[in-house]
């Protein structure tokens, strides 16, 4: 059911906010084996839903998110409710205020039913959490949901909630969106407040929405963004005048054939609808990935300078912390200097196109226990493969959205990534919404 249908039913009295929340709580219990949640806030959600119902009866309508159930990645501060970060370091941490985005979504009428599981401290893409369990993919429970916002992706794909909050430091919204077959937006850097969000990389962290549709993400941005404008623009009548860039280098190198075919088919649909599609040369994203990873290691290590108790960390996160401690100051500074050069190069790319269209991930969701995958006979680690096409734009700051664009013959979802110039978020969402409609209604 779409948000418009839910809204119509709520305002006509055919369903109540309490009913909606109860349905989500029931589904959360039914899908407990996914390990999508760390904390389910039953009582708080029911009480808030009753209040939202009273408001509607009294004529107070907070807008399209009024009474809509959501959930929050367990990095977001929630007043009086523990925020673990998926880590033993914060297992008993109870904030005394809401994160800015949590407060804004609540003001818009959305109701959180709980805190979602994630890769420990958000530093990873598998959501194999040694403390709270591995998040499984509702599409195929033998496969990864992705990470670090794995619980967010799984909760949406399982139909528990239609929208959730995630964070993205090196692809952590877009990877689970791709693997779970949902929509996820990494907004322009700095467009959404990070106050009250446990950090991973100070200059790389992005807060963004994930949802069953582009519209849910757009409506969330209306509530969340620091720059107030209309993000939920109507779909385009056609794609005439839209300039789509098809990367000539990097993004289609060593990509699974079924993924490449689905992505190129979606790009072809936009071209048929009037878009101007041209091949473009992008900067050296492989080097930019290295720069981004260096910055992240150093910034993560700076958050835990006194950590010495290895038993409080999972093995993979501890290893990354140790690597970060070995990054020298001059290496971090040089990485930041290179970052500025890449930003300048990206400004040149946007002179000729409106949107860059790429695969989100070069593979579909890998098996839950896989450490490596093979693409065209070449073996690659699950982590570097999953982040290869998404990490760089955390470094340069452009908005990037992942949306489903088809399925493999095995029925696994394929993610298409759309990237736009900095602060073009509203336009990017409009183009994505138009493509979503085109894919749903081809004729």
N, C-alpha and C positions, 0 to 999 in steps of 0.2 A: 504494500500500500504506500502511495506517495505521500509526501508531507502535505500536499494540497488536499488529498482525500482525508487524511487524518484530521487536518484542521477543520474541514467541513463537517466531519462527524462529531468533533468535539463541540463546535459552536452550535450545531443543531441539537445537541443532547443525545445523539445516538450512541455515544460512548463518552466516558468520563476520563479525566486525567488519572484518577485512581485505577480505573480499569486498564489503561495503557501501561501504567507502572507495574501493576500486578502481572500483566501478561509478560512483561520483560523479566520480572523476577522469576516467574515460572520457567521461562526459557533458560535463564541463567542456571537454575538448578538442574534442568533437564540436560544441559550441555556442560555439566561440571567436569566431565572427563577431558574437555578441551584445555582445562586449567587456564582459562582466559582471565579469571579474576583472582586477585589477592585478597581483596576485602569487598564484600557485598553489603551495602548500606540499606538494608530492608526498611528499618523503622524510619530513618531519616527521609527516604524517598517517599514512603507512604504519607508521612506527615506533610511533606512539601506538595505532593499531588493533591491532597485534600485542600490545602490552601489555594492552589491554582484553580481548583474547581469552584471554591468560594468566590474567588476573584471574577471568574467568568459569569457567575450568577449575579454578581453585583455590577457587571458591565465593564470590569477592568480586563482588557485584553492586551497582553504584553507583545503580541505579534505572532508570526508564524512558528516560532519555537515554543510557544506557550504550551506547557504540559508534555512536551516531547521528551521521551526518555533518552538519556545519553550515558556515557561512562567516560572515565578519565584515566589515562595512563598514570601509573602510580609514581610519577615524578612531580605531580601538581599538588601544591599545598592545598589542604582542605581543612578548614577550621574545625578542630575537635575530632578529626578522623585521621588515623595514622597514615603517614606517607613514607613508604619503605624504600623507594627507589629500586626495588627488587634486590635489596642488599641487607646483609646482617648489620651493616653500619648504622642503618636507620630503622631497624625493625621495630623500635619502640618510640620513634619520633612522631609526635602529634603536634602539628602546627597550630598556632593560635590565630591564624587568618587565612583567607582564601587567596590563591594566586589571582592575579588581575583577570586573567581570561576566565577562570572559574567564576569569579564574581560577576563578570559581564554576561556570561551565558546564563547564570542564574537570574540576573536582572532581566534578561530577554525571555525568561519563562521556562528554560530547559531544566530538566530534573535529572540529576546524576543518580544512578543506581549502584555505583561502586567504583573501586579502583582496580585498574587492569594490570595484569602480569606483563613482564617485559624482560629483555635481556638485562642481566645484572648491571646496575648503574648506567643503563642505556648504552653500554659499550660493547656492541656486538649485533649480529644480524640473524642469529638462530633462535633467540628466545629459549634456548636450553638453559633454564635458570636452575642452578644447583640447590637453591634454597626454597624455591616455590614451585618447582616442576617445569617441565618443558611444555610450552604452548603448542597445541596441535592445530592443524589446518582443517577447518570444517569441510572443505572441498574434498579432501582425502586425508584421513587421520593418520596415515602412515607418512605424511610429508610435513615439512616445516611450514609454519605460518609466517616465517620471516621475522625480522626484528629491526630495531629494538622494540618497536611498537607492535609486537606480535599479538599481545592480548587485545589491543584495539582492533587489529585486522580480523582476528578470529571472532570477536564478539559481534562485529558487524556482519561478517560473512555467514555466521550462524543464525542471524535474524534476532539476536538478543536485543540489540539496540540499532537504530538506523544511523546513528552518528556518534563519534567518539573523538577525543583529543589525543594527539600524538606529538612526538617531538622528532626532529630530523637534524642530525649532526653530520651524517655521511650517507644518508639515504634511508633513515629509519622510519619515515612515513611511507615513502614510495615503494620500498622493498616489500613490506607486508601487503600493501595495496596491490602490487603486482601478483604476488603469490596467492593471495586470497580472493582476487577478482573483484576488488572494490575500488573506490576513488579515494585518492589521498593527495592533499596539496601541501607542498612546502612553500610558504609565502616568501615574498622578498625579505631579505635580511632586515630585521628591525621593524618590520611593519606590524608585528604582533608582540605585545609585551611578554618578556620572560621573567618578570618579577614574580617570585613565589614558585619558581620551577627549579628543581634540583639541577645544577649545571653539569655538563660533560665537557664541552669545549667553549669557552667564553665567546670566541669570535666566530664560531661555526654553528652554534645552536639555533634552531628555528622551531617555533611552535606553530602547529597547524591542525586543520580538521581532516577527519577521514569519515567517509560516509557511503551509503548505498548508491548515491547519485551525486552528480556535480552540483545539483541544486542544494543539497544538504550542506555541502562544503561552502557554497556561496552564501547561504543564509548564516552559517556560523561566522563567516568573515564579516558580515554586516554587524554582528554583535561584538566580535573580538578585535577587529583591526584598530590600531591607533589612528590611522588616517581614515576619517569618516567619509565614505562615498558609497554608491550603490554597487555592490559586488554581484548581486543576483540579477544580471541583465538578461533581457529576453533573448532566446536563440536567434541567430542570424537567419534571414530569409534564404540566403544562399551564401556561398563562400567567395563570391566575386570580390576582387580587390584584396583578398587575404593572401599574403605571401608566405608560403610554407617552405622552410629550409630542410632539405634532405641531406644529412651529412655524407660527404664523400669519403671522409676518413674517420677512423676510430670506432664510431658507434655501431657499425655493422661488421666489424672485424671479429671473427670467431664467435658468432651468435648462432644459436640453434636454428636450424632451417625453419621449423614450424613457427618459432617466435618471429623471425625475420619476415616470413610470408604474411603472418597476421598483421604485423605493423605496416608493412608496405601496402597491404590491401586497404587498411584504414586510410592511409595517405592517399591512395588512389581514389577512394570514395570522395575525399575532400576535393581532389582535382576534378573529378567528374562533376561535382557540384559547383565548380567555378573557381576554385583556388588556383593560384599560380604556384606551381611546385618547381623548385630549382635546386640543383645540387650546390652545396656550399662546403668550403674548406673551413674546418674549425681549428682552434689552437691545439697545441700538443696536450690533449687531455690526459694522456698517460703520465706525463711529467707533472701536470697540475694535480693529479691524484696523489702523487708522491709528496708534493708540497703540502697538500691538505692533510695527509696522514701524519707528516712531521709536526705540523701545527697542533693537531689533535693530541698526539702523544704528549707533547710538552705541556699543553694546557690541562690535560687530565692529570698528569703527575703533579702539577702545581696545586691541584685541589686536595691532594693527599700527601703532603710532604712528610708527615710523621708516621705514616702507616708502616708498621713493622710486623703485625700479626697476620701471617699468611692465611691462617685458618678462617679469617673473616671474609676472604675473597675466594671466588671460584678460580680454578687454575688459569683459564684463559684471560680473565680480567687482571689477575695478579701478574701474568707474563707481560701484558700490555703496560701495566703500571711500571714494571721494572724497565721496560724499553724506554718509556717516557722519561724516567730519571736519568737516562744516559744521553738524552738530547742536550747538547751544549747550547749556551745562550746565543752564540754567534750563528748556530745552525737555525735556531728559531727565528732570529731577526732576518737572516737571509731568506728563509722561507716566506716571511711576511713581505719582503721586498719583491720576491718573485710573484707573489700573489697580486700585488699591485700591477705588475706588468701584464699578467694574464687578464686582469680586469680591463685594462686598456685594449687588449686584443679583442675581448668580447664586445666591447663597444663598437668596434669595427664590423663585427658580424651582424649587429642589429641594424646597420645602415641599409642592408639589402633585404632583410626578411622581418616578418612579424613574429613568427614562431618557428622553433626548431623541433622537429618531430623525430623521435628515436625510440628504440625499445627501452623499457624501464630496466629490465634485467635481461641478460643474454640467455637465460634459462627459465623454465617454469619451476615451481616449487620442488626442491630436491627432497629425497627421502630424509626422514627425521634424524637418522643416525649418520648420515653421509658426512664425511670429512672432505671428500673431493668429488668432483664431477668430471665427465668427459664431454667435450664439445668438438665435433669433427676429429675425433681421435686424440685430441690434446687434453691432458689432465690439468685441472686447475682446482685450487682450494675453493670450498663453498663460499667462504667469506670474501676473498678478493673477486670472485666471479660475481657475487651478488651486488657488491658495491661499485664494480668497475664503471658502470654507465651513469651512476647517480652522485658519486662523491664530489666531483669537481665543482658542481654549481653551489654546493654549500660554501665553497671557498670564494667564489665570485659573487654570490648573493642573489642571483636571479630567481624568480619564482619558477617552480617546476611542479607539474601535476602528473600523477599516474592514473590511468583509467583503463578498464578492461576493453580490449579491442577484438576479442575472439578467443577460441579455445583450440588446443591441440587435438589430434585424433583421439587422445586418451581422455579428453574432457577437462584438461587442466587449463585454467585461465592464463591469458597472455596480457601483459601490461604494456600500454603505449605511454611514453613520456612526452609531454609537451612542455617546452621551456620558452619563456618570454623575457623581454628586457626588464630590468629592474623597475619595480612599481607599475608593471603592466598587469597586475594580478586580476583586475576586473575584466580586462579584455581577454586574458588567458582563460578565465573561467567561462566567459561567453563563447569562445571558440570551442572549448571542450564540451560545453552543454550542447552546442550545435552539432558537433560530431556525434555525441551520445545519442541525440535524436535521430541522426542519419543512420547510425548503426542499428538502432532499435526499429526504425521504420524505413527500410531501404527504398521503398517505392513511394 
